[in-house]
């Protein structure tokens, strides 16, 4: 289990430096000023160049910023059995080796046409731009579920499934992979839907064997019929993700479900840290979840900041 998912979120949005196009352009300009060193020991198997903590013009803050840019604007690729996030630009691809952005002291780059092994990593590139994109690299560290919420969601999923943790699961608003961080199902049984590519980049970095990633909304997935006629054993919308579903999307859920749901919306007086939903949106979301509960023999529970529907089918 990723222990970041058990931290209590105490950081305000204004306490982090969102990663935007300004940062991407900074890195694109920066790379042309740096002394890239060829990695001699990898000349035969994986030729590439690097800058490190000895490189003039790069300090620890620059490395962290570059790492977050790569994670935000890149996309997963395979390096044989490993999966990493690569930012591709102008014939080169850039990557780091550390999971913790604050500890990065090395950035690599290689030719973009160099591939290593079968390229079957999930595709996270999204046509949409969301309010979550700029803070995706901070999410697990700063904005994830509290201890109470993590335990509450786990208990409610167990109540819906009888404790069975091998359900074929549809995760709506999957974000950085809370369902997998909490061990609610196996990565190779999860279909993750989320319109934020950067959030999905974090998910894939942690859980590279995720069965399927669709970088879009549930509505778009339905319109493009990417789910086919699949009916999942369990449908999740954790961390208030159900607040982003329209009434039509709620009505379409049973077309892809066998009857087990754990779906959450923001409770009265609560709102996403991104502040991208209006008061009317949040009110409508609570109305949607209650209507769905009444139509599908569900119960509503309060878990931390959320109202959570549990339906057993």
Secondary structure as UniProt FT lines:
FT   HELIX           3..6
FT   HELIX           13..15
FT   HELIX           21..30
FT   HELIX           31..33
FT   STRAND          37..38
FT   HELIX           40..42
FT   TURN            43..45
FT   STRAND          49..52
FT   TURN            53..54
FT   TURN            56..57
FT   HELIX           60..73
FT   STRAND          75..79
FT   TURN            80..81
FT   STRAND          82..89
FT   TURN            90..91
FT   STRAND          92..95
FT   HELIX           101..103
FT   STRAND          106..111
FT   TURN            112..113
FT   TURN            131..132
FT   HELIX           133..138
FT   HELIX           139..143
FT   HELIX           147..161
FT   TURN            162..163
FT   STRAND          169..172
FT   TURN            175..177
FT   HELIX           178..181
FT   TURN            182..183
FT   HELIX           187..189
FT   STRAND          190..193
FT   HELIX           197..206
FT   TURN            208..209
FT   STRAND          212..214
FT   HELIX           218..223
FT   TURN            224..229
FT   STRAND          234..237
FT   TURN            238..240
FT   HELIX           241..244
FT   HELIX           247..252
FT   HELIX           253..256
FT   STRAND          261..266
FT   TURN            268..269
FT   TURN            273..274
FT   HELIX           279..295
FT   TURN            296..297
FT   STRAND          299..303
FT   TURN            304..305
FT   STRAND          306..311
//
